[in-house]
Amino acid sequence: MACDPADRACNELARSKALEVKCEQACTPGPARFVYCPADTGRADSGIVWLFLAVALLLAIGGGGLFWILLRKKSA
């Protein structure tokens, strides 16, 4: 939800929906706008993504190693 800083009705509506300002956007030639987002969203979630990626990588390496060991035993 994006609101003009001077638009009190829009700002109050965003706060009543439990949204908080995440950034001030001034990409367009017009005035800056406050961008409201749900609380605890954004970059804070990236830590769990790295954890999932590490677990997936460990599972892939472990599975590949187990497959290689089984292939060596079968051919011997």
Contacts in CASP RR format, 6 or more apart in sequence:
PFRMAT RR
TARGET T0000
AUTHOR 0000-0000-0000
METHOD contacts of the structure
MODEL  1
MACDPADRACNELARSKALEVKCEQACTPGPARFVYCPADTGRADSGIVW
LFLAVALLLAIGGGGLFWILLRKKSA
1 10 0 8 1.000
1 13 0 8 1.000
1 14 0 8 1.000
1 17 0 8 1.000
1 19 0 8 1.000
1 35 0 8 1.000
1 36 0 8 1.000
1 37 0 8 1.000
2 25 0 8 1.000
2 33 0 8 1.000
2 34 0 8 1.000
2 35 0 8 1.000
2 36 0 8 1.000
3 10 0 8 1.000
3 11 0 8 1.000
3 14 0 8 1.000
3 33 0 8 1.000
3 34 0 8 1.000
3 36 0 8 1.000
4 10 0 8 1.000
4 31 0 8 1.000
4 33 0 8 1.000
4 34 0 8 1.000
5 11 0 8 1.000
5 31 0 8 1.000
5 32 0 8 1.000
5 33 0 8 1.000
5 34 0 8 1.000
11 34 0 8 1.000
14 34 0 8 1.000
14 36 0 8 1.000
17 36 0 8 1.000
18 38 0 8 1.000
18 39 0 8 1.000
19 36 0 8 1.000
19 37 0 8 1.000
19 38 0 8 1.000
19 39 0 8 1.000
20 36 0 8 1.000
20 37 0 8 1.000
20 39 0 8 1.000
21 34 0 8 1.000
21 35 0 8 1.000
21 36 0 8 1.000
22 35 0 8 1.000
22 36 0 8 1.000
22 37 0 8 1.000
22 41 0 8 1.000
22 42 0 8 1.000
23 35 0 8 1.000
24 32 0 8 1.000
24 33 0 8 1.000
24 34 0 8 1.000
24 35 0 8 1.000
25 32 0 8 1.000
25 33 0 8 1.000
25 34 0 8 1.000
25 35 0 8 1.000
26 32 0 8 1.000
26 33 0 8 1.000
END
